[in-house]
């Protein structure tokens, strides 16, 4: 697992900055600014996030694996290479169908 300072100012494999942990959800924030954050998450199979809302707009990009992401009551099955845009204040949740990693970009109002 690469140290965030080691990956600054050079190319790197995004999925490689974080490893899966059995029975867990783990994350690593790559950037945090007043205007938003860029975070990588790794979910073990069956792990997820319960329904919630956010004041921020978000973009989820699946790096590896497969997940069901519900947005405003509609479920979307996303696989590696696919993304979903999520408006602010819209209920959403997710569950790892298989182990999966995602990049989450939050844009604060």
C-alpha positions in Angstrom: 0.0 0.0 0.0 1.5 3.3 -1.1 2.0 6.2 1.3 0.0 9.2 0.1 3.2 11.4 0.2 4.9 8.8 -2.0 2.3 9.1 -4.7 2.2 12.9 -5.0 3.4 14.4 -8.2 3.7 11.1 -10.1 1.5 8.6 -11.8 0.3 5.6 -9.8 -2.3 2.8 -9.9 -5.3 4.2 -8.0 -6.7 0.8 -6.9 -3.3 0.0 -5.4 -3.4 2.7 -2.8 -5.6 0.6 -0.6 -5.9 -3.1 0.2 -9.1 -5.1 1.1 -9.6 -6.1 4.7 -11.7 -9.1 5.6 -15.2 -8.2 6.9 -14.4 -4.4 6.7 -14.8 -1.2 4.8 -11.5 0.8 4.7 -10.8 4.2 3.1 -7.9 6.5 2.3 -8.3 10.2 1.7 -6.0 11.4 -1.1 -7.0 15.0 -1.1 -9.0 17.2 1.3 -9.9 20.8 0.6 -12.6 23.3 1.5 -14.2 22.5 -1.8 -14.2 18.7 -1.5 -12.5 15.5 -1.0 -11.0 12.6 -3.1 -11.2 9.2 -1.3 -10.5 5.6 -2.2 -12.7 3.0 -0.5 -12.3 -0.8 -0.4 -15.3 -2.9 0.7 -15.2 -6.6 1.5 -18.0 -8.7 -0.1 -21.3 -8.0 1.6 -20.1 -4.8 3.3 -21.8 -1.5 2.6 -23.1 1.8 3.7 -26.7 2.3 4.9 -28.9 4.8 3.3 -28.0 8.4 4.0 -27.9 11.8 2.3 -25.0 14.3 1.8 -24.9 18.0 1.3 -22.3 17.4 -1.3 -22.6 16.3 -4.9 -20.6 13.2 -5.5 -19.1 11.0 -8.2 -18.5 7.3 -7.6 -16.1 5.5 -10.0 -15.7 1.7 -9.5 -12.0 0.7 -9.6 -12.5 -3.0 -9.0 -15.2 -5.5 -8.3 -19.0 -5.0 -8.3 -21.5 -3.1 -6.1 -25.2 -2.3 -5.9 -25.7 1.4 -5.4 -29.2 2.7 -4.6 -29.9 6.3 -5.5 -33.4 7.8 -4.8 -34.8 4.2 -4.4 -33.4 2.9 -7.7 -30.6 0.3 -7.6 -27.7 0.5 -10.0 -25.3 -2.5 -10.4 -21.9 -1.0 -11.1 -18.7 -2.9 -12.2 -15.1 -1.8 -12.6 -14.8 1.1 -15.0 -18.3 2.4 -14.4 -19.4 5.5 -12.6 -22.4 7.1 -11.0 -23.1 10.8 -10.4 -25.1 11.5 -7.2 -26.8 14.8 -6.6 -26.7 16.4 -3.2 -29.5 15.7 -0.7 -30.6 12.5 -2.5 -30.8 9.3 -0.4 -28.3 6.7 -1.4 -26.7 3.5 -0.1 -24.4 0.8 -1.3 -23.5 -2.9 -0.9 -20.6 -4.8 -2.2 -21.9 -7.7 -4.4 -18.2 -8.8 -4.7 -15.2 -7.2 -3.1 -15.0 -3.8 -4.6 -13.0 -0.6 -4.6 -14.2 2.9 -5.5 -13.0 6.4 -5.9 -15.4 8.9 -4.3 -15.1 12.6 -5.3 -17.2 14.9 -3.1 -17.9 18.5 -4.2 -18.9 20.7 -1.4 -21.4 23.6 -2.0 
